[in-house]
């Protein structure tokens, strides 16, 4: 589910397609990716339509698969937090 994008400064980023809430066109060859639960955006060097197709292809085929993936990520985050506290 991770998708490689190049931000406006040319930096590679790998994003989880499930957390992208909106793709906003910002000209013919750029788009902003908006994320749920985050106030920041990432501007990418790719047309909005192209990045939307890439994100759609990375998404699970069913809502059930999406819920399982979200639960797994939550469990992983909780495990990492416990490990950080234990040291």
Backbone as CSV, one residue per row, in Angstrom:
resi,resn,N_x,N_y,N_z,CA_x,CA_y,CA_z,C_x,C_y,C_z
1,UNK,0.794,-1.196,0.000,0.000,0.000,0.000,0.840,1.266,0.000
2,UNK,2.136,1.144,0.148,2.985,2.334,0.092,3.217,2.730,-1.359
3,UNK,3.159,4.023,-1.591,3.312,4.571,-2.934,4.458,5.572,-2.914
4,UNK,5.355,5.456,-3.888,6.466,6.399,-3.991,6.002,7.646,-4.741
5,UNK,6.275,8.805,-4.140,6.006,10.088,-4.798,7.254,10.953,-4.663
6,UNK,7.369,11.930,-5.524,8.460,12.897,-5.474,7.839,14.241,-5.099
7,UNK,8.311,14.818,-3.971,7.727,16.093,-3.558,8.282,17.234,-4.413
8,UNK,7.795,18.446,-4.164,8.154,19.592,-5.004,9.629,19.939,-4.944
9,UNK,10.328,19.461,-3.909,11.772,19.719,-3.793,12.609,18.581,-4.372
10,UNK,11.939,17.574,-4.921,12.645,16.458,-5.526,12.958,15.326,-4.560
11,UNK,12.437,15.399,-3.348,12.693,14.381,-2.329,11.720,13.214,-2.491
12,UNK,12.263,11.976,-2.453,11.414,10.793,-2.524,10.683,10.609,-1.204
13,UNK,9.416,10.253,-1.295,8.614,9.951,-0.113,7.789,8.716,-0.422
14,UNK,7.608,7.885,0.569,6.747,6.716,0.441,5.562,6.939,1.370
15,UNK,4.374,6.991,0.795,3.185,7.316,1.575,2.224,6.135,1.581
16,UNK,1.443,6.046,2.643,0.410,5.024,2.749,-0.830,5.574,2.046
17,UNK,-1.232,4.918,0.971,-2.357,5.392,0.164,-3.650,5.482,0.961
18,UNK,-3.781,4.672,2.012,-5.019,4.669,2.794,-5.209,5.945,3.596
19,UNK,-4.150,6.701,3.826,-4.263,7.909,4.637,-4.438,9.174,3.806
20,UNK,-4.398,9.070,2.503,-4.616,10.243,1.652,-6.113,10.507,1.591
21,UNK,-6.511,11.686,2.014,-7.931,12.055,2.033,-8.346,12.831,0.788
22,UNK,-7.393,13.524,0.168,-7.729,14.305,-1.023,-6.488,14.524,-1.875
23,UNK,-6.708,14.587,-3.173,-5.682,14.975,-4.135,-6.195,16.256,-4.783
24,UNK,-5.472,17.352,-4.566,-5.920,18.667,-5.033,-4.993,19.158,-6.133
25,UNK,-5.519,19.367,-7.364,-4.680,19.874,-8.450,-4.107,21.245,-8.108
26,UNK,-2.827,21.442,-8.412,-2.158,22.732,-8.198,-1.388,23.118,-9.452
27,UNK,-2.044,23.046,-10.580,-1.410,23.316,-11.853,-1.382,22.046,-12.681
28,UNK,-0.860,22.133,-13.898,-0.903,20.978,-14.784,0.004,19.819,-14.365
29,UNK,1.065,20.088,-13.626,2.021,19.033,-13.293,2.309,18.910,-11.798
30,UNK,1.427,19.437,-10.961,1.600,19.334,-9.511,0.251,19.112,-8.845
31,UNK,0.313,18.488,-7.659,-0.892,18.273,-6.864,-0.514,18.253,-5.393
32,UNK,-1.466,18.631,-4.538,-1.289,18.521,-3.096,-1.976,17.248,-2.625
33,UNK,-1.292,16.506,-1.745,-1.883,15.350,-1.097,-2.250,15.769,0.311
34,UNK,-3.519,15.626,0.664,-3.999,15.971,1.997,-4.240,14.679,2.760
35,UNK,-3.839,14.654,4.041,-3.921,13.451,4.854,-4.903,13.637,5.987
36,UNK,-5.592,12.568,6.365,-6.497,12.605,7.506,-5.701,12.660,8.786
37,UNK,-6.128,13.503,9.702,-5.468,13.607,10.988,-4.181,14.400,10.971
38,UNK,-3.834,14.971,9.855,-2.612,15.778,9.749,-2.979,17.123,9.143
39,UNK,-2.363,18.163,9.640,-2.658,19.481,9.094,-1.764,19.823,7.905
40,UNK,-0.708,19.036,7.699,0.211,19.343,6.610,-0.207,18.654,5.318
41,UNK,0.317,19.167,4.253,0.082,18.625,2.919,1.436,18.350,2.289
42,UNK,1.442,17.493,1.316,2.649,17.251,0.527,2.332,17.640,-0.908
43,UNK,3.138,18.526,-1.476,2.980,18.866,-2.891,3.899,17.952,-3.689
44,UNK,3.316,17.291,-4.687,4.073,16.353,-5.507,4.204,16.857,-6.933
45,UNK,5.258,16.386,-7.586,5.506,16.740,-8.988,4.862,15.709,-9.901
46,UNK,3.554,15.723,-9.913,2.805,14.793,-10.743,1.399,15.351,-10.915
47,UNK,0.812,15.197,-12.094,-0.555,15.678,-12.280,-1.519,14.976,-11.316
48,UNK,-2.535,15.683,-10.875,-3.492,15.138,-9.907,-4.132,13.847,-10.412
49,UNK,-4.510,13.797,-11.658,-5.157,12.599,-12.201,-4.227,11.395,-12.144
50,UNK,-2.968,11.603,-12.465,-1.988,10.522,-12.449,-1.757,9.992,-11.037
51,UNK,-1.592,10.890,-10.080,-1.361,10.454,-8.700,-2.609,9.779,-8.144
52,UNK,-3.790,10.251,-8.519,-5.031,9.615,-8.065,-5.125,8.181,-8.581
53,UNK,-4.755,7.951,-9.823,-4.760,6.595,-10.383,-3.764,5.694,-9.663
54,UNK,-2.598,6.233,-9.345,-1.573,5.465,-8.630,-2.068,5.091,-7.237
55,UNK,-2.683,6.045,-6.543,-3.209,5.780,-5.204,-4.339,4.757,-5.252
56,UNK,-5.217,4.869,-6.236,-6.312,3.904,-6.366,-5.794,2.494,-6.600
57,UNK,-4.752,2.369,-7.393,-4.184,1.054,-7.672,-3.566,0.433,-6.419
58,UNK,-3.093,1.262,-5.498,-2.457,0.772,-4.269,-3.467,0.408,-3.186
59,UNK,-4.716,0.790,-3.370,-5.729,0.544,-2.346,-6.187,-0.913,-2.367
60,UNK,-6.579,-1.434,-1.188,-7.109,-2.800,-1.135,-8.395,-2.903,-1.957
61,UNK,-8.694,-4.116,-2.394,-9.869,-4.325,-3.239,-11.185,-4.326,-2.475
62,UNK,-11.135,-4.441,-1.171,-12.385,-4.460,-0.415,-12.237,-3.648,0.864
63,UNK,-13.361,-3.246,1.394,-13.356,-2.494,2.642,-12.877,-3.381,3.781
64,UNK,-13.183,-4.674,3.700,-12.726,-5.589,4.745,-11.201,-5.629,4.804
65,UNK,-10.550,-5.702,3.651,-9.089,-5.691,3.611,-8.545,-4.373,4.155
66,UNK,-9.229,-3.282,3.860,-8.795,-1.980,4.355,-8.892,-1.919,5.877
67,UNK,-9.964,-2.447,6.435,-10.123,-2.446,7.891,-9.073,-3.317,8.570
68,UNK,-8.762,-4.453,7.977,-7.727,-5.334,8.523,-6.384,-4.615,8.515
69,UNK,-6.060,-3.955,7.403,-4.789,-3.235,7.296,-4.708,-2.115,8.322
70,UNK,-5.796,-1.385,8.528,-5.814,-0.297,9.507,-5.631,-0.846,10.922
71,UNK,-6.263,-1.976,11.214,-6.116,-2.582,12.537,-4.686,-3.056,12.770
72,UNK,-4.074,-3.643,11.736,-2.681,-4.082,11.855,-1.758,-2.902,12.125
73,UNK,-1.975,-1.785,11.454,-1.134,-0.615,11.664,-1.298,-0.084,13.082
74,UNK,-2.527,-0.057,13.586,-2.766,0.396,14.960,-2.045,-0.508,15.949
75,UNK,-2.126,-1.814,15.723,-1.442,-2.765,16.605,0.071,-2.554,16.566
76,UNK,0.619,-2.316,15.380,2.055,-2.064,15.252,2.458,-0.795,15.996
77,UNK,1.670,0.256,15.865,1.967,1.517,16.553,1.913,1.338,18.068
78,UNK,0.931,0.574,18.551,0.828,0.317,19.984,2.030,-0.480,20.484
79,UNK,2.462,-1.461,19.699,3.632,-2.265,20.070,4.881,-1.413,20.144
80,UNK,5.053,-0.518,19.180,6.219,0.369,19.186,6.197,1.309,20.384
81,UNK,5.015,1.784,20.754,4.901,2.670,21.912,5.255,1.931,23.193
82,UNK,4.840,0.685,23.321,5.166,-0.118,24.496,6.669,-0.359,24.579
83,UNK,7.263,-0.695,23.431,8.709,-0.934,23.385,9.475,0.333,23.776
84,UNK,8.998,1.479,23.319,9.663,2.753,23.641,9.601,3.042,25.134
85,UNK,8.479,2.701,25.765,8.337,2.945,27.203,9.200,1.992,28.001
86,UNK,9.230,0.725,27.562,10.020,-0.288,28.271,11.513,-0.031,28.096
87,UNK,11.862,0.384,26.870,13.257,0.728,26.602,13.995,-0.453,26.199
